[in-house]
Amino acid sequence: MEITKLTVHELQEKLKSKELTITDITKAYVDNIEKHEKDVQAFITPITDEAIKNAESIQAKVDSGEIKGNLAGIPIGIKDNICTKGIKTTCASKMLENFVSPYNATIMEKIEAENMINLGKLNMDEFAMGASTEYSYFKKTRNPWNLNTVPGGSSGGSAAAVASNMVPWAIGSDTGGSIRQPSSFCGVVGLKPTYGLVSRYGLVAFASSLDQIGPITKDVTDAAILLNVVSGHDEKDTTSVNKEKVDYTKALKGNVKGLKIGLPKEYFGEGINPEVKERLNEAIETYKKLGATVEECSLNIADYALATYYIIACAEASSNLGRFDGIRYGYRTQNYESLKDIYRNSRSEGFGSEVKRRIILGTYVLSSGYYDAYYKKAQQVRTLVKKEFDKAFEKYDVLLTPTSPTVAFEIGTRSNNPLEMYLADICTVSVNIAGLPGISVPCGVDSKGMPIGMQLIGNKFAEETILNAAYTYEQEFKFREKYNPEFKKV
């Protein structure tokens, strides 16, 4: 039995039957980190020594009956834009290279309340701006399916760590596809919850009206379990929605008879890799066989979604990143003669090229004379996007699309072409614009053995619907039984 290949719900069963101890599990993951991290480069701050000490302490408390939680002692990895008290939170940036958070994000308080074990902070694109995890200040994370390819982004470290079995599950954040797209590239499950379902308190903001924290897991059951932990109202977050708590694992019924699935034709057109389309068509036939009703529909927003997203996201990034000025906290230049020099040089030296690009674009669209032409217009189009989805969900329970138009691309092939990199988000950004839930599940591999992801989009707070649809397909297709990362260099 390879401990690190087990899902979290399988680990729970082994702990319950006393086949494994918390220490056994944690040591197995620490060993795997030592084995694979040199190739995958998923961690910015591994905390493996502390993890083993925590495991021994939690095991003793479980044995004495002091702790009784179902998730006690389960390891986890955390994306490095989520504040962790006493541990570095760098956002993969020189600007926050030595920043140690004085407080925990709400999501970390919930994870610690379950007595889970943090294995470390995971790599990402700087300030979550990117689609390949090549824009990290510290390192380039590699895809364990092919070490010459990217893991996707910005939660590439989280997805790669789960895919390579260095963590059983991880936390990511999704502003325009940053959980779903790397999950697709790495052959794992990634869930972006409805905006407001999970507290953003303690998440270092990129674009506040788009950002959402969510789970990256080995299977759909684990995604439902972790969503149970992290969801819920938080008075510290004014965008957090106060709704009745749901047990998402109860939604996993394995039955989609009568489910109405819409296929927006705009997502299956030009630019979609033929092999991606082929795997999606096979998944569609599976749903039909399982009793779902599947038909083509139209979302007349696909042509505008990407432009709308980048205007809103960059505008909000420009505003949110204004706090990093070399005065309050973060990196401060040593090269200055005046206050203006501190501002200019600290930001020039502390931010990477992609972050600067987005700040400049965001500042431009918010500036006098351009605000109405760009930012205001983008917000108006955002309303149209929401209305278009509302109209679709009057007829359909779920919308099915590719997660990404391609499989993982080679490292270095798009990092010098921002426009081509931005197109990697074309299937995912509209979900964030409308504040909807979306899940990516693996639906096969291409001819080179690289994973392909299918995206299921639900109406607001319809996580139960998309989780059940994803779970039912997963039980039929059994991706994890057929395919495993090979850590190859092609």
C-alpha positions in Angstrom: 0.0 0.0 0.0 1.4 3.4 -1.1 0.1 5.7 1.6 0.5 8.9 -0.5 -1.6 7.5 -3.4 -4.7 7.2 -1.1 -7.4 9.9 -1.1 -8.2 11.7 2.1 -11.4 9.7 2.6 -9.4 6.5 2.2 -6.8 7.8 4.7 -9.7 8.5 7.1 -10.8 4.8 6.9 -7.2 3.6 7.5 -7.0 5.8 10.6 -10.3 4.7 11.8 -9.4 1.0 11.5 -6.0 1.7 13.0 -4.2 0.3 10.0 -2.3 3.6 9.9 -1.3 6.3 12.4 -1.2 10.0 11.8 2.6 9.8 12.1 2.8 7.1 9.4 0.8 9.3 7.0 2.7 12.5 7.7 6.1 10.7 7.4 5.1 9.2 4.1 4.2 12.6 2.7 7.4 14.1 4.1 9.4 11.3 2.4 7.6 12.0 -0.9 8.4 15.7 -0.6 12.1 14.8 -0.2 11.8 12.5 -3.2 10.0 14.7 -5.7 10.4 18.3 -4.7 13.8 18.7 -6.4 12.1 17.9 -9.7 8.6 19.4 -9.2 9.5 22.5 -7.2 6.0 22.9 -5.8 7.0 24.4 -2.3 8.2 27.9 -1.4 8.3 27.1 2.3 8.1 23.5 3.3 7.6 22.9 7.0 8.2 19.2 7.2 10.1 19.0 10.5 7.3 20.9 12.3 4.7 18.7 10.5 6.2 15.5 12.0 6.3 17.0 15.5 2.6 18.1 15.0 1.7 14.6 13.9 3.2 13.0 17.0 1.5 15.5 19.2 -1.9 15.1 17.5 -1.6 11.3 17.5 -1.1 11.4 21.3 -4.1 13.6 21.8 -6.3 11.3 19.6 -5.1 8.3 21.5 -6.0 10.0 24.8 -9.4 11.0 23.5 -8.6 14.7 23.7 -9.2 15.1 19.9 -12.0 13.4 18.1 -12.3 15.2 14.7 -12.5 13.1 11.5 -9.7 15.2 9.8 -7.3 15.3 12.8 -3.8 14.6 11.5 -4.6 14.8 7.8 -1.8 16.8 6.0 -2.5 19.7 3.7 -0.6 22.2 1.5 -1.5 25.9 1.4 -1.1 28.3 -1.5 1.4 31.1 -0.5 -1.1 34.0 -0.8 -3.1 32.8 2.3 -1.9 34.3 5.6 -0.4 31.8 8.0 0.5 33.0 11.5 4.2 32.7 12.2 5.0 31.3 8.7 6.2 33.3 5.7 3.4 34.4 3.3 5.3 35.6 0.2 2.8 35.6 -2.7 5.8 34.3 -4.6 7.1 37.9 -4.8 10.4 39.6 -3.8 8.0 42.3 -2.4 7.0 39.9 0.4 10.0 37.6 0.4 10.5 37.9 4.2 6.9 38.8 5.3 5.7 36.6 8.2 2.0 37.0 8.8 1.0 38.1 12.3 -2.4 36.5 12.0 -4.2 33.5 10.3 -6.6 33.8 7.5 -10.1 32.6 8.4 -9.6 29.5 6.3 -6.4 28.7 8.2 -8.3 29.0 11.5 -10.9 26.5 10.2 -8.1 24.1 9.0 -6.3 24.3 12.4 -9.6 23.8 14.2 -9.8 20.4 12.5 -6.2 19.7 13.6 -5.0 19.2 10.1 -1.2 19.3 9.6 0.3 22.1 7.3 3.1 20.6 5.2 4.0 24.0 3.8 3.3 27.0 1.6 3.0 26.3 -2.1 4.4 28.1 -5.2 2.3 30.3 -7.4 2.5 33.0 -10.0 3.5 36.2 -8.3 0.5 37.8 -6.5 -1.6 35.1 -8.4 -1.1 36.8 -11.7 -0.3 34.2 -14.3 -1.5 30.9 -15.9 1.7 28.8 -15.7 3.5 29.4 -12.3 6.5 30.7 -14.4 6.0 34.2 -12.9 7.1 33.2 -9.3 10.1 35.1 -8.0 11.5 32.0 -6.4 11.2 29.1 -8.8 9.3 27.6 -11.7 7.1 24.7 -10.7 7.0 21.8 -13.1 4.1 19.5 -14.1 4.7 15.9 -12.7 3.1 14.4 -15.8 5.9 15.9 -17.9 8.6 17.9 -16.1 9.3 20.0 -19.2 5.7 21.4 -19.1 4.0 24.0 -16.9 1.5 22.9 -14.1 -0.8 25.8 -15.0 -1.4 28.8 -12.7 -1.6 30.6 -10.6 -2.2 27.7 -8.2 0.3 25.6 -10.0 2.2 24.7 -6.9 -1.0 23.4 -5.2 -2.0 21.3 -8.2 1.4 19.9 -8.9 1.8 19.0 -5.2 -1.5 17.1 -5.2 -0.7 15.4 -8.5 2.7 14.3 -7.4 1.4 13.0 -4.1 3.4 15.4 -2.0 0.2 16.5 -0.3 -3.1 14.6 -0.2 -5.0 17.9 -0.9 -4.3 21.6 -1.1 -5.9 25.0 -0.9 -5.7 27.3 -4.0 -7.3 30.6 -5.0 -9.1 31.3 -8.2 -9.5 34.8 -9.8 -10.0 33.8 -13.4 -9.4 30.0 -13.4 -6.4 29.7 -11.1 -7.7 26.6 -9.4 -9.5 24.9 -12.3 -6.9 25.4 -15.1 -3.9 24.0 -13.1 -6.1 21.1 -11.9 -6.9 20.4 -15.6 -3.2 20.5 -16.5 -2.2 18.2 -13.6 -5.0 15.7 -13.8 -6.6 16.5 -10.4 -9.9 17.9 -9.2 -10.2 21.7 -8.6 -13.3 23.5 -7.3 -14.0 27.2 -7.5 -16.9 27.9 -5.1 -19.6 30.5 -5.5 -18.3 34.0 -4.7 -19.0 34.7 -1.0 -19.2 31.0 0.0 -15.7 30.9 1.4 -14.2 33.8 3.4 -11.5 35.8 1.7 -10.2 37.3 5.0 -6.5 36.7 5.1 -6.2 36.0 1.3 -3.8 38.5 -0.1 -6.0 40.3 -2.6 -5.4 40.4 -6.4 -8.9 41.3 -7.6 -11.3 41.5 -4.7 -14.6 41.1 -6.7 -13.2 38.0 -8.5 -11.0 36.2 -6.0 -12.2 33.0 -4.3 -10.5 30.3 -2.2 -11.2 26.6 -3.0 -9.9 23.0 -2.8 -7.6 21.1 -5.1 -7.9 17.3 -4.4 -7.4 13.8 -5.8 -11.1 13.2 -6.3 -14.5 14.8 -6.0 -15.3 13.2 -2.6 -12.3 15.0 -1.1 -13.3 18.2 -2.7 -16.7 18.0 -1.0 -15.1 17.1 2.3 -12.7 20.1 2.2 -15.5 22.4 1.0 -17.4 21.4 4.2 -14.5 22.6 6.2 -13.7 25.9 4.5 -17.2 27.2 3.6 -19.4 29.3 5.8 -20.1 32.9 6.8 -17.4 35.1 8.2 -18.1 38.4 9.8 -14.6 39.6 9.0 -15.4 39.4 5.3 -18.2 41.8 4.2 -18.6 39.8 0.9 -19.2 36.5 2.8 -22.7 35.2 2.4 -24.7 34.2 5.5 -26.5 31.0 4.4 -27.4 27.7 6.0 -24.5 25.3 6.3 -24.6 22.4 3.9 -22.9 18.9 4.1 -21.7 18.6 0.5 -20.7 15.0 0.8 -24.5 14.1 1.0 -24.9 15.5 -2.5 -22.7 12.8 -4.0 -25.5 10.4 -5.0 -23.9 9.0 -8.2 -27.0 9.6 -10.2 -27.6 12.1 -13.0 -30.8 10.8 -14.5 -32.9 13.7 -15.6 -30.0 16.2 -15.2 -30.1 18.9 -17.9 -26.6 19.7 -19.2 -26.0 22.6 -21.6 -23.1 22.7 -24.0 -22.3 26.4 -24.8 -21.2 26.1 -28.5 -18.9 29.1 -28.1 -16.6 27.0 -25.9 -16.2 24.2 -28.5 -15.2 26.4 -31.5 -12.0 27.7 -32.9 -8.9 27.5 -30.7 -9.9 24.3 -28.9 -7.3 21.5 -29.3 -8.9 18.6 -31.3 -7.9 16.0 -28.7 -9.4 18.1 -25.9 -12.6 18.3 -27.9 -12.5 14.5 -28.5 -12.2 13.7 -24.8 -15.0 16.1 -24.0 -17.2 14.5 -26.6 -16.5 11.1 -25.0 -17.5 12.5 -21.6 -20.7 13.9 -23.1 -21.6 10.5 -24.4 -20.9 9.1 -20.9 -23.4 11.5 -19.4 -26.0 10.6 -22.0 -25.5 6.9 -21.2 -26.0 7.7 -17.5 -29.4 9.3 -18.2 -28.6 13.0 -18.4 -30.2 15.2 -21.1 -27.4 17.0 -23.0 -28.0 19.6 -25.7 -26.1 22.4 -27.4 -26.9 26.0 -26.2 -25.4 29.5 -26.7 -23.7 31.9 -24.3 -23.3 35.2 -26.2 -20.6 36.4 -23.9 -17.6 34.3 -24.7 -16.2 36.9 -27.1 -16.3 39.6 -24.4 -15.5 37.7 -21.2 -11.7 37.7 -21.5 -11.4 41.5 -22.3 -13.9 42.3 -19.5 -12.0 40.1 -17.0 -8.6 41.6 -17.7 -9.9 45.2 -17.4 -11.7 44.5 -14.1 -8.9 42.3 -12.7 -6.1 44.7 -13.6 -8.0 47.7 -12.3 -8.6 46.0 -8.9 -5.0 44.8 -8.8 -3.7 48.3 -9.4 -5.8 49.4 -6.4 -5.0 46.5 -4.1 -1.2 46.5 -4.8 -1.0 50.3 -4.0 -0.3 49.3 -0.4 3.1 47.9 -1.2 5.0 51.2 -1.2 8.2 50.4 0.6 7.0 52.2 3.7 4.5 50.1 5.6 5.7 46.5 5.1 7.3 44.4 2.5 10.4 45.1 0.4 12.1 48.5 0.8 14.9 49.6 -1.6 18.3 50.6 -0.3 18.7 53.0 -3.2 16.9 56.3 -2.4 17.5 60.0 -1.7 13.8 61.1 -1.4 10.4 59.7 -0.5 9.5 59.5 -4.1 12.7 57.4 -4.7 11.5 54.9 -2.0 8.1 54.5 -3.7 9.5 54.2 -7.2 12.5 52.0 -6.5 10.8 49.7 -4.0 8.0 48.9 -6.4 10.3 48.7 -9.4 12.7 46.3 -7.6 10.0 44.4 -5.6 7.5 43.5 -8.3 8.1 41.2 -11.3 7.3 41.9 -14.9 3.8 40.5 -15.1 2.7 42.3 -11.9 4.0 45.6 -13.3 2.3 44.9 -16.6 -1.1 44.5 -14.9 -0.6 47.4 -12.5 0.1 49.7 -15.5 -2.9 48.4 -17.4 -5.1 48.7 -14.3 -4.0 52.2 -13.6 -4.6 53.2 -17.2 -8.2 52.0 -17.3 -8.9 53.8 -14.0 -7.3 57.0 -15.0 -9.2 60.3 -15.8 -10.5 60.2 -19.4 -10.4 56.4 -19.7 -12.5 55.2 -16.7 -15.8 55.5 -18.6 -14.4 54.1 -21.8 -12.9 51.0 -20.2 -13.6 50.2 -16.5 -17.2 51.4 -16.5 -17.9 49.7 -19.8 -16.4 46.4 -18.4 -18.6 46.6 -15.4 -21.6 47.0 -17.7 -20.6 44.0 -19.7 -20.1 42.1 -16.5 -23.9 42.6 -15.8 -24.6 41.2 -19.3 -22.5 38.2 -18.6 -24.4 37.5 -15.3 -27.7 37.9 -17.2 -26.6 35.5 -19.9 -25.8 32.8 -17.3 -29.1 33.5 -15.5 -30.9 32.8 -18.8 -28.9 29.6 -19.4 -29.7 28.3 -15.9 -33.4 28.8 -16.4 -33.2 25.9 -18.8 -30.1 23.9 -17.7 -28.8 22.5 -14.3 -25.2 22.4 -15.4 -23.1 23.9 -18.2 -20.3 21.7 -19.6 -17.2 23.1 -21.2 -13.4 22.4 -21.6 -11.5 23.7 -18.6 -8.6 24.8 -20.9 -8.5 24.9 -24.7 -5.2 22.9 -24.6 -3.2 20.5 -22.4 -0.1 21.8 -20.5 2.3 23.6 -22.7 6.1 23.6 -22.5 7.9 25.8 -20.0 9.1 29.0 -21.7 6.9 28.8 -24.8 4.4 31.5 -23.7 6.0 33.4 -20.9 7.3 36.0 -23.3 3.9 36.4 -25.1 1.4 37.8 -22.5 -1.5 37.7 -24.9 -1.1 34.0 -25.7 -0.7 33.4 -21.9 -4.0 35.3 -21.2 -5.8 33.1 -23.7 -5.2 30.1 -21.4 -8.0 31.5 -19.2 -10.5 31.8 -22.0 -12.8 29.0 -20.8 -12.7 29.9 -17.1 -12.9 33.7 -16.6 -16.6 34.1 -17.2 -17.3 32.0 -14.2 -15.5 34.5 -11.9 -17.1 37.5 -13.7 -20.5 36.1 -12.8 -19.5 34.8 -9.3 -20.6 31.2 -10.1 -19.2 27.8 -8.9 -17.1 25.7 -11.3 -15.3 22.4 -11.0 -12.7 20.8 -13.2 -12.5 17.0 -13.3 -10.1 14.9 -15.4 -11.7 13.3 -18.5 -8.8 11.6 -20.1 -5.4 12.2 -21.6 -4.1 13.2 -25.0 -1.9 11.2 -27.3 1.2 12.2 -25.3 -0.3 11.2 -22.0 -1.1 14.7 -20.8 -4.3 15.2 -18.7 -7.4 16.9 -20.1 -9.9 18.6 -17.8 -13.7 19.0 -18.1 -15.4 22.0 -16.5 -18.9 21.9 -15.0 -20.5 25.2 -14.2 -23.4 25.6 -11.8 -25.8 28.4 -10.8 -25.0 30.4 -7.7 -24.7 28.2 -4.6 -25.4 25.1 -6.7 -22.2 23.4 -5.5 -24.2 20.3 -4.7 -25.4 20.0 -8.3 -22.0 20.3 -9.9 -20.3 18.1 -7.3 -22.8 15.3 -7.9 -22.5 15.6 -11.7 -18.7 15.5 -11.4 -18.8 12.6 -8.9 -21.1 10.5 -11.0 -18.9 10.9 -14.1 -15.8 10.2 -12.0 -17.2 7.0 -10.7 -17.9 5.9 -14.2 -14.6 7.0 -15.8 -12.2 6.1 -13.0 -9.4 8.4 -14.2 -7.1 7.7 -11.2 -7.2 4.0 -11.8 -6.1 4.4 -15.4 -3.5 7.1 -15.3 -0.7 8.3 -13.1 2.0 11.0 -13.4 5.3 9.7 -14.7 7.7 12.5 -13.7 9.2 12.1 -17.2 11.2 14.6 -19.2 10.1 14.5 -22.9 
